[in-house]
Amino acid sequence: MALRVAIIEDEPATARNLRHMLQDVAPEVEVLTILPGVAESVTWLQTNMQHCELLFMDVRLSDGLSFDIFSQVNVTLPVIFITAYDDYALQAFKSNGIDYILKPFDESELKQSLQKYNRLRAPANFQQLAAQFKTYKQSFLVHNRDKLIPLAAANIAWFYTANELVYAGTTDNKKYIIDFTMEQLQQQLDPTLFFRANRQFIVQRSAIQEVDFYFNGRLAVKVHPAAKEQILISKARVPEFKNWMNV
């Protein structure tokens, strides 16, 4: 079975060398992409992370440190860091790192790192590993007049999109523009607390006051504070919503 990986490395020669080494020591590895910087990596991970299983990542990239990626996207993949600097090891292991290889490296070091990944990939270990890496967004920086203020996710009753903007409605009945798409929010919010009701709304569990039966097998969700528009759950998603509410 193929092991799908992505390489985040700003030195083309190093990236090519790593790709060739991977093909030599582990022919089952499929390199999906090589990304040179933070911006490209964030964009790629936002839409392709679910297709990837492992990241190889340099620390210093063309437009910043690779750790900046983790502040912009909820990375749920294990990472093997490959770098010329030994002073980032602690931070690396706090950022999904399972191994830390110093340049220049050889095939034996690369092979050992892949063996370590395969051990962690065993079902019992992998569940623990996935739980360790899965973190959810706790707050958002939002504009408030001429300032930026932190808005805790716990204080958001619902998210709503209209006219290509996304709004957060808070428990104290205020509304702020959020610089994320609904799809990005769905990835970054704790799914035990937030539910994607439909294309327009994500609702928090504690904001739901009652649920009414609606036409054609749908449900109407009433939240507090009240949303500007009615929040409807389609007939097809009713079972998923009920299961979520019953947790």
DOLO-856986 format. One line per field, with one value per residue: x, y, z of N, C-alpha, C, CB in turn; residue number from 1; residue in one letter. Coordinates in steps of 0.1 Angstrom, whole numbers, plus 5000, padded with zeros to 4 digits. Glycine has a CB too. Layout:
nc1 = [X|...]
nc2 = [Y|...]
nc3 = [Z|...]
cac1 = [X|...]
cac2 = [Y|...]
cac3 = [Z|...]
cc1 = [X|...]
cc2 = [Y|...]
cc3 = [Z|...]
cbc1 = [X|...]
cbc2 = [Y|...]
cbc3 = [Z|...]
rokol = [NUM|...]
mitor = [A|...]
// end
This chain:
nc1 = [5008|5005|5024|5015|5030|5040|5064|5079|5100|5124|5147|5155|5174|5178|5152|5148|5168|5159|5135|5144|5159|5138|5124|5143|5147|5122|5101|5073|5065|5047|5052|5033|5035|5058|5066|5076|5073|5058|5033|5024|5023|5003|4980|4979|4976|4951|4933|4941|4949|4936|4943|4968|4994|5017|5042|5072|5094|5111|5126|5133|5120|5114|5098|5095|5093|5086|5069|5050|5031|5014|5000|4981|4967|4949|4968|4968|4985|5013|5047|5080|5107|5133|5163|5189|5194|5198|5185|5157|5144|5128|5105|5097|5088|5066|5050|5036|5058|5074|5099|5133|5156|5189|5205|5236|5219|5216|5207|5202|5194|5170|5156|5153|5136|5113|5107|5101|5078|5061|5059|5045|5022|5008|4976|4967|4986|4984|4959|4962|4982|4969|4949|4966|4976|4954|4941|4920|4907|4908|4904|4897|4911|4895|4882|4874|4861|4887|4906|4921|4907|4907|4885|4869|4863|4845|4826|4811|4781|4770|4781|4778|4772|4771|4768|4795|4809|4819|4803|4805|4783|4779|4775|4768|4752|4765|4781|4806|4830|4846|4878|4878|4868|4837|4843|4869|4865|4850|4869|4885|4872|4860|4844|4827|4814|4806|4784|4779|4753|4740|4747|4750|4752|4770|4765|4768|4766|4757|4742|4719|4684|4660|4645|4626|4601|4600|4589|4588|4604|4625|4644|4640|4662|4664|4682|4700|4718|4692|4694|4698|4685|4664|4675|4679|4679|4686|4666|4682|4704|4694|4696|4724|4726|4709|4723|4746|4736|4728|4751]
nc2 = [4988|5022|5049|5080|5111|5145|5169|5196|5220|5244|5244|5235|5215|5199|5190|5175|5155|5143|5133|5113|5097|5087|5072|5052|5039|5033|5022|5022|5047|5076|5106|5134|5161|5189|5215|5249|5269|5287|5299|5286|5260|5262|5268|5245|5224|5231|5221|5196|5180|5157|5138|5131|5114|5117|5142|5156|5180|5210|5233|5261|5281|5296|5318|5321|5305|5270|5264|5284|5275|5259|5277|5287|5267|5238|5213|5179|5158|5136|5146|5145|5162|5178|5193|5219|5228|5225|5236|5237|5215|5209|5226|5214|5189|5196|5203|5183|5167|5136|5128|5140|5150|5158|5178|5173|5144|5107|5077|5057|5070|5082|5059|5048|5067|5064|5038|5042|5058|5038|5021|5037|5038|5015|5001|5005|5023|5043|5054|5067|5085|5100|5113|5128|5147|5160|5190|5218|5249|5276|5303|5334|5361|5391|5420|5450|5479|5500|5481|5449|5421|5393|5366|5342|5308|5294|5313|5317|5315|5308|5305|5322|5326|5350|5368|5363|5367|5358|5355|5357|5350|5360|5348|5369|5384|5398|5406|5396|5399|5371|5359|5335|5308|5289|5263|5261|5267|5245|5225|5233|5237|5222|5192|5180|5201|5219|5221|5216|5229|5236|5249|5275|5279|5272|5257|5261|5237|5244|5267|5259|5260|5247|5222|5220|5201|5203|5211|5185|5165|5179|5196|5224|5245|5263|5289|5306|5335|5346|5337|5356|5344|5316|5284|5255|5219|5195|5168|5146|5149|5148|5123|5123|5147|5142|5121|5135|5154|5137|5128]
nc3 = [5000|4991|5006|5012|5009|5016|5008|5024|5016|5009|4994|4963|4954|4977|4982|4959|4963|4986|4977|4959|4976|4992|4973|4969|4995|5003|4983|4982|4988|4979|4966|4969|4965|4963|4984|4986|5006|5034|5028|5004|5015|5034|5018|5002|5021|5032|5014|5006|5027|5036|5018|5023|5043|5057|5066|5054|5065|5063|5086|5084|5060|5027|5032|5060|5092|5094|5114|5115|5098|5113|5128|5111|5099|5108|5114|5111|5107|5111|5114|5100|5107|5089|5089|5091|5115|5150|5171|5172|5180|5203|5198|5175|5182|5196|5176|5161|5155|5149|5144|5141|5119|5112|5087|5069|5058|5056|5038|5057|5080|5072|5066|5092|5103|5088|5096|5123|5120|5108|5130|5148|5133|5136|5145|5173|5182|5163|5167|5191|5184|5165|5181|5197|5179|5170|5173|5182|5171|5194|5197|5180|5161|5158|5141|5157|5156|5155|5163|5170|5185|5207|5203|5219|5210|5225|5231|5209|5193|5169|5134|5104|5069|5043|5013|5006|5029|5062|5093|5129|5154|5187|5221|5237|5220|5199|5168|5145|5118|5104|5094|5078|5057|5056|5052|5061|5088|5095|5095|5116|5139|5170|5165|5183|5196|5177|5148|5114|5101|5077|5044|5050|5078|5109|5140|5175|5201|5227|5222|5211|5216|5211|5189|5161|5142|5107|5074|5049|5062|5073|5099|5121|5137|5166|5180|5206|5211|5188|5153|5122|5100|5094|5106|5091|5090|5066|5054|5047|5064|5090|5106|5112|5126|5148|5160|5167|5186|5206|5218]
cac1 = [5000|5013|5024|5014|5037|5043|5077|5079|5114|5126|5159|5152|5183|5175|5139|5150|5176|5150|5125|5151|5162|5126|5122|5153|5146|5108|5094|5059|5062|5043|5054|5022|5039|5069|5061|5088|5072|5047|5020|5020|5019|4990|4970|4978|4970|4937|4924|4946|4955|4930|4948|4982|4996|5030|5049|5086|5093|5123|5122|5134|5115|5117|5090|5093|5095|5075|5059|5040|5020|5005|4991|4972|4958|4949|4976|4965|4994|5026|5058|5094|5114|5146|5168|5203|5195|5194|5179|5143|5139|5117|5094|5093|5080|5053|5043|5033|5070|5077|5114|5140|5168|5198|5212|5232|5214|5218|5195|5199|5186|5157|5149|5150|5125|5101|5104|5095|5064|5054|5055|5034|5011|5000|4963|4966|4995|4979|4947|4968|4989|4959|4943|4976|4978|4941|4938|4910|4908|4902|4900|4899|4913|4885|4882|4864|4864|4901|4914|4919|4904|4905|4872|4870|4854|4834|4816|4804|4768|4769|4787|4768|4779|4763|4775|4809|4815|4815|4801|4804|4774|4784|4765|4763|4744|4773|4785|4819|4834|4857|4886|4879|4856|4830|4850|4881|4860|4846|4881|4893|4863|4858|4831|4818|4808|4800|4778|4776|4738|4738|4757|4751|4753|4776|4759|4773|4756|4751|4734|4706|4674|4650|4645|4612|4599|4597|4583|4595|4613|4636|4643|4643|4669|4663|4694|4700|4709|4686|4701|4691|4677|4661|4685|4673|4687|4680|4662|4693|4713|4687|4701|4737|4724|4704|4734|4755|4729|4727|4764]
cac2 = [5000|5034|5059|5093|5121|5158|5175|5211|5223|5255|5242|5225|5203|5191|5184|5164|5145|5136|5125|5102|5088|5080|5061|5041|5032|5029|5023|5024|5061|5084|5120|5141|5175|5196|5229|5257|5280|5286|5303|5275|5248|5264|5266|5230|5216|5234|5214|5183|5173|5144|5128|5129|5106|5121|5154|5159|5194|5218|5243|5274|5281|5309|5329|5321|5292|5260|5264|5293|5268|5254|5288|5291|5256|5227|5202|5167|5148|5135|5153|5143|5174|5176|5207|5220|5235|5216|5244|5238|5202|5209|5231|5205|5178|5202|5206|5170|5160|5123|5126|5152|5146|5170|5178|5164|5131|5097|5068|5049|5079|5083|5046|5047|5076|5057|5026|5048|5062|5026|5015|5045|5037|5004|5006|5010|5035|5054|5061|5076|5095|5109|5120|5137|5158|5167|5202|5226|5264|5280|5317|5341|5375|5398|5435|5457|5493|5502|5472|5435|5415|5378|5361|5327|5299|5290|5324|5319|5307|5303|5311|5324|5332|5357|5378|5360|5370|5349|5362|5349|5355|5356|5345|5382|5390|5407|5399|5400|5392|5362|5358|5321|5303|5279|5250|5261|5266|5231|5217|5238|5237|5209|5187|5177|5213|5227|5212|5223|5227|5236|5257|5289|5279|5263|5261|5255|5229|5251|5277|5253|5260|5237|5218|5218|5194|5212|5205|5175|5158|5187|5201|5238|5247|5276|5292|5319|5345|5342|5341|5364|5336|5303|5274|5242|5207|5188|5154|5137|5151|5147|5113|5128|5158|5136|5114|5145|5160|5126|5124]
cac3 = [5000|4990|5017|5005|5017|5010|5012|5025|5016|5000|4986|4953|4954|4989|4979|4949|4969|4996|4969|4953|4987|4996|4963|4971|5007|5005|4970|4983|4991|4968|4969|4963|4961|4970|4986|4990|5016|5043|5021|4995|5023|5040|5008|4998|5032|5034|5004|5003|5038|5038|5009|5027|5055|5064|5060|5056|5066|5068|5096|5078|5046|5020|5037|5074|5098|5091|5126|5111|5091|5123|5134|5101|5095|5118|5108|5118|5102|5117|5107|5102|5104|5083|5090|5094|5128|5160|5182|5170|5182|5212|5192|5165|5188|5200|5164|5154|5151|5153|5143|5138|5112|5109|5075|5058|5063|5047|5036|5069|5089|5066|5068|5106|5106|5083|5105|5134|5116|5106|5143|5153|5124|5140|5149|5187|5184|5154|5173|5202|5177|5159|5192|5202|5169|5167|5182|5176|5173|5207|5197|5167|5162|5150|5140|5165|5153|5150|5171|5169|5198|5207|5205|5223|5203|5234|5232|5196|5193|5155|5123|5093|5057|5034|5004|5006|5042|5073|5106|5141|5163|5200|5232|5242|5209|5190|5155|5140|5106|5106|5082|5074|5050|5064|5051|5070|5101|5098|5098|5127|5151|5177|5160|5194|5200|5165|5138|5101|5099|5062|5037|5056|5093|5118|5152|5187|5208|5239|5217|5206|5226|5208|5175|5157|5130|5096|5062|5041|5070|5078|5112|5123|5149|5173|5188|5214|5205|5175|5141|5113|5092|5100|5105|5087|5088|5056|5057|5046|5075|5102|5114|5117|5136|5160|5167|5173|5197|5216|5224]
cc1 = [5009|5012|5025|5020|5038|5056|5076|5094|5117|5139|5156|5161|5180|5162|5140|5157|5167|5140|5132|5155|5150|5122|5131|5150|5132|5100|5079|5055|5058|5043|5043|5026|5051|5066|5073|5086|5059|5034|5015|5016|5006|4979|4968|4972|4955|4928|4929|4951|4949|4935|4963|4983|5008|5036|5064|5088|5106|5118|5122|5131|5117|5109|5087|5096|5083|5065|5048|5028|5009|4996|4980|4963|4960|4955|4974|4974|5007|5037|5072|5101|5129|5152|5182|5205|5190|5187|5164|5136|5127|5104|5088|5084|5067|5045|5041|5046|5071|5092|5120|5154|5176|5204|5227|5228|5217|5206|5192|5191|5172|5149|5145|5137|5112|5097|5097|5080|5056|5050|5044|5021|5002|4987|4962|4974|4990|4968|4952|4975|4980|4953|4953|4977|4965|4939|4928|4912|4901|4898|4903|4902|4903|4887|4871|4868|4878|4911|4912|4917|4903|4891|4872|4859|4842|4823|4809|4792|4766|4777|4777|4775|4768|4771|4791|4817|4810|4814|4801|4794|4777|4772|4760|4757|4752|4776|4798|4822|4846|4864|4888|4867|4849|4837|4862|4876|4856|4857|4887|4885|4861|4844|4822|4810|4801|4795|4775|4761|4735|4749|4760|4755|4761|4771|4767|4763|4749|4742|4720|4696|4663|4651|4631|4612|4595|4592|4593|4606|4625|4634|4647|4650|4668|4675|4692|4715|4704|4694|4692|4681|4674|4672|4678|4683|4679|4676|4673|4703|4707|4693|4715|4735|4718|4715|4744|4749|4728|4740|4765]
cc2 = [5012|5043|5072|5104|5134|5163|5190|5215|5234|5254|5231|5213|5194|5184|5172|5152|5137|5127|5112|5092|5080|5069|5049|5033|5027|5031|5026|5038|5068|5099|5128|5155|5179|5210|5237|5266|5278|5289|5291|5262|5250|5262|5252|5222|5218|5226|5200|5175|5159|5134|5124|5121|5111|5133|5153|5174|5200|5228|5257|5274|5295|5321|5328|5307|5283|5260|5274|5286|5264|5264|5292|5279|5245|5215|5189|5155|5148|5141|5148|5155|5171|5190|5207|5226|5226|5223|5245|5224|5202|5215|5222|5194|5183|5205|5194|5163|5146|5119|5139|5148|5159|5167|5179|5150|5120|5087|5061|5057|5080|5070|5044|5055|5070|5045|5031|5052|5049|5020|5023|5043|5024|5008|5012|5023|5046|5061|5071|5088|5105|5118|5131|5149|5166|5178|5211|5241|5268|5295|5322|5355|5382|5413|5440|5471|5494|5492|5458|5429|5400|5375|5346|5319|5295|5300|5326|5310|5301|5311|5312|5331|5338|5367|5376|5364|5360|5357|5352|5357|5350|5354|5358|5391|5401|5399|5405|5392|5383|5359|5343|5318|5293|5266|5249|5260|5252|5222|5221|5238|5223|5204|5182|5189|5220|5217|5221|5220|5226|5245|5270|5289|5268|5267|5254|5248|5237|5262|5272|5253|5249|5234|5214|5209|5205|5204|5195|5168|5166|5191|5216|5240|5261|5278|5305|5323|5341|5346|5349|5356|5323|5292|5260|5231|5199|5174|5145|5137|5150|5135|5117|5138|5152|5128|5124|5151|5150|5122|5129]
cc3 = [5000|5003|5011|5014|5009|5016|5012|5027|5005|4991|4976|4952|4965|4987|4970|4955|4979|4988|4964|4964|4992|4986|4965|4983|5010|4992|4970|4986|4978|4972|4962|4958|4969|4971|4992|5002|5025|5036|5012|5003|5029|5030|5004|5009|5035|5025|5002|5014|5040|5029|5013|5040|5063|5057|5063|5055|5071|5078|5090|5064|5040|5026|5052|5079|5096|5102|5123|5105|5101|5129|5123|5096|5105|5112|5117|5114|5110|5108|5110|5097|5099|5082|5093|5108|5139|5172|5181|5174|5192|5206|5181|5171|5194|5188|5155|5150|5157|5152|5139|5132|5109|5095|5077|5064|5052|5047|5049|5079|5085|5068|5082|5109|5100|5091|5117|5131|5114|5120|5149|5145|5128|5147|5163|5188|5175|5160|5184|5195|5171|5169|5197|5192|5167|5177|5175|5180|5186|5206|5183|5170|5153|5151|5149|5165|5148|5158|5166|5183|5197|5210|5207|5215|5212|5235|5219|5196|5179|5145|5111|5081|5048|5026|5005|5018|5052|5086|5117|5150|5177|5210|5238|5231|5202|5178|5150|5127|5109|5093|5078|5066|5059|5063|5060|5084|5105|5101|5112|5140|5157|5172|5171|5199|5189|5155|5126|5098|5084|5056|5044|5071|5099|5132|5164|5195|5220|5235|5213|5218|5224|5193|5172|5144|5119|5084|5055|5049|5075|5093|5112|5137|5154|5182|5196|5215|5192|5163|5132|5104|5099|5097|5103|5085|5077|5060|5057|5058|5089|5111|5120|5128|5149|5168|5174|5186|5209|5223|5239]
cbc1 = [4990|5009|5036|4999|5051|5032|5089|5070|5122|5127|5171|5152|5197|5175|5129|5157|5187|5142|5120|5164|5168|5114|5123|5167|5150|5101|5097|5054|5074|5028|5068|5011|5027|5083|5049|5092|5072|5049|5022|5032|5030|4989|4974|4992|4978|4934|4924|4957|4952|4915|4948|4989|4997|5040|5043|5095|5082|5130|5131|5148|5101|5113|5077|5079|5098|5080|5067|5045|5025|5013|4999|4979|4962|4935|4991|4951|4997|5030|5057|5099|5115|5146|5160|5209|5187|5207|5185|5139|5150|5120|5097|5105|5089|5056|5050|5026|5082|5069|5117|5142|5165|5208|5207|5244|5199|5231|5198|5213|5193|5158|5159|5161|5127|5104|5117|5102|5065|5061|5068|5038|5015|5009|4953|4971|5009|4976|4938|4978|4998|4948|4939|4990|4983|4930|4951|4896|4903|4912|4907|4886|4928|4871|4881|4864|4863|4906|4911|4931|4892|4915|4862|4868|4861|4840|4823|4814|4756|4754|4801|4756|4787|4751|4772|4816|4812|4825|4788|4817|4759|4793|4771|4774|4732|4786|4773|4831|4838|4851|4899|4880|4860|4815|4854|4889|4848|4838|4891|4898|4850|4858|4834|4825|4818|4811|4765|4786|4730|4723|4753|4738|4739|4792|4744|4781|4764|4762|4740|4708|4667|4636|4655|4604|4589|4610|4579|4601|4618|4637|4653|4630|4684|4649|4706|4693|4716|4672|4706|4700|4684|4647|4694|4664|4688|4689|4651|4701|4720|4672|4703|4745|4714|4692|4742|4758|4715|4720|4776]
cbc2 = [5000|5042|5056|5097|5116|5168|5170|5215|5210|5268|5238|5231|5208|5200|5194|5169|5151|5146|5133|5106|5096|5090|5067|5047|5041|5037|5011|5015|5068|5080|5126|5142|5185|5193|5229|5264|5293|5297|5315|5271|5246|5279|5274|5225|5219|5249|5222|5184|5181|5146|5134|5142|5092|5109|5167|5151|5199|5224|5243|5280|5277|5307|5330|5324|5293|5247|5267|5304|5256|5247|5300|5296|5250|5224|5205|5163|5150|5121|5168|5130|5183|5169|5215|5230|5248|5209|5257|5241|5193|5218|5245|5199|5171|5215|5217|5173|5168|5112|5114|5161|5138|5171|5190|5162|5131|5089|5059|5045|5093|5086|5035|5051|5090|5053|5019|5060|5069|5016|5016|5060|5036|4995|4995|5000|5031|5048|5051|5068|5089|5101|5111|5130|5152|5157|5209|5221|5272|5279|5325|5340|5379|5394|5440|5451|5501|5516|5474|5428|5422|5371|5364|5325|5287|5287|5336|5316|5316|5304|5304|5333|5321|5365|5392|5366|5385|5337|5370|5348|5352|5366|5336|5390|5396|5412|5401|5396|5403|5348|5365|5312|5296|5278|5247|5274|5275|5226|5219|5252|5243|5211|5176|5170|5222|5236|5205|5219|5237|5242|5259|5296|5279|5263|5257|5266|5217|5257|5285|5239|5274|5241|5205|5231|5183|5221|5216|5182|5146|5199|5194|5247|5243|5278|5292|5317|5359|5348|5328|5372|5333|5298|5273|5244|5199|5187|5150|5139|5165|5144|5100|5133|5168|5126|5106|5157|5165|5114|5130]
cbc3 = [5012|4978|5027|5002|5021|5013|5002|5037|5013|5007|4995|4939|4954|5001|4974|4936|4977|5004|4958|4946|4999|4997|4949|4972|5019|5016|4961|4995|4997|4964|4966|4973|4964|4962|4996|4979|5010|5055|5013|4986|5034|5046|4995|4995|5045|5032|4991|4993|5051|5036|4995|5028|5052|5065|5066|5045|5076|5056|5109|5080|5045|5006|5030|5078|5114|5088|5139|5102|5084|5134|5137|5089|5080|5123|5107|5116|5087|5121|5110|5093|5117|5069|5101|5083|5128|5166|5182|5156|5188|5225|5185|5158|5199|5208|5156|5142|5155|5146|5134|5151|5100|5120|5065|5048|5067|5050|5025|5076|5091|5051|5064|5115|5099|5068|5108|5140|5102|5098|5152|5153|5110|5150|5148|5197|5179|5141|5180|5211|5166|5152|5203|5203|5156|5167|5186|5181|5161|5218|5207|5158|5158|5155|5126|5180|5166|5152|5186|5162|5205|5217|5192|5238|5198|5248|5237|5185|5196|5151|5119|5097|5049|5041|5008|4994|5046|5074|5105|5148|5159|5205|5242|5249|5215|5197|5145|5150|5095|5112|5084|5087|5037|5058|5036|5068|5103|5086|5087|5125|5148|5192|5151|5206|5207|5160|5143|5090|5106|5059|5022|5054|5099|5117|5153|5195|5214|5247|5206|5201|5225|5212|5173|5155|5131|5093|5051|5029|5062|5069|5122|5122|5147|5180|5179|5228|5204|5174|5134|5105|5078|5094|5118|5075|5101|5043|5047|5033|5074|5100|5107|5105|5131|5157|5157|5163|5194|5210|5216]
rokol = [1|2|3|4|5|6|7|8|9|10|11|12|13|14|15|16|17|18|19|20|21|22|23|24|25|26|27|28|29|30|31|32|33|34|35|36|37|38|39|40|41|42|43|44|45|46|47|48|49|50|51|52|53|54|55|56|57|58|59|60|61|62|63|64|65|66|67|68|69|70|71|72|73|74|75|76|77|78|79|80|81|82|83|84|85|86|87|88|89|90|91|92|93|94|95|96|97|98|99|100|101|102|103|104|105|106|107|108|109|110|111|112|113|114|115|116|117|118|119|120|121|122|123|124|125|126|127|128|129|130|131|132|133|134|135|136|137|138|139|140|141|142|143|144|145|146|147|148|149|150|151|152|153|154|155|156|157|158|159|160|161|162|163|164|165|166|167|168|169|170|171|172|173|174|175|176|177|178|179|180|181|182|183|184|185|186|187|188|189|190|191|192|193|194|195|196|197|198|199|200|201|202|203|204|205|206|207|208|209|210|211|212|213|214|215|216|217|218|219|220|221|222|223|224|225|226|227|228|229|230|231|232|233|234|235|236|237|238|239|240|241|242|243|244|245|246|247]
mitor = [M|A|L|R|V|A|I|I|E|D|E|P|A|T|A|R|N|L|R|H|M|L|Q|D|V|A|P|E|V|E|V|L|T|I|L|P|G|V|A|E|S|V|T|W|L|Q|T|N|M|Q|H|C|E|L|L|F|M|D|V|R|L|S|D|G|L|S|F|D|I|F|S|Q|V|N|V|T|L|P|V|I|F|I|T|A|Y|D|D|Y|A|L|Q|A|F|K|S|N|G|I|D|Y|I|L|K|P|F|D|E|S|E|L|K|Q|S|L|Q|K|Y|N|R|L|R|A|P|A|N|F|Q|Q|L|A|A|Q|F|K|T|Y|K|Q|S|F|L|V|H|N|R|D|K|L|I|P|L|A|A|A|N|I|A|W|F|Y|T|A|N|E|L|V|Y|A|G|T|T|D|N|K|K|Y|I|I|D|F|T|M|E|Q|L|Q|Q|Q|L|D|P|T|L|F|F|R|A|N|R|Q|F|I|V|Q|R|S|A|I|Q|E|V|D|F|Y|F|N|G|R|L|A|V|K|V|H|P|A|A|K|E|Q|I|L|I|S|K|A|R|V|P|E|F|K|N|W|M|N|V]
// end
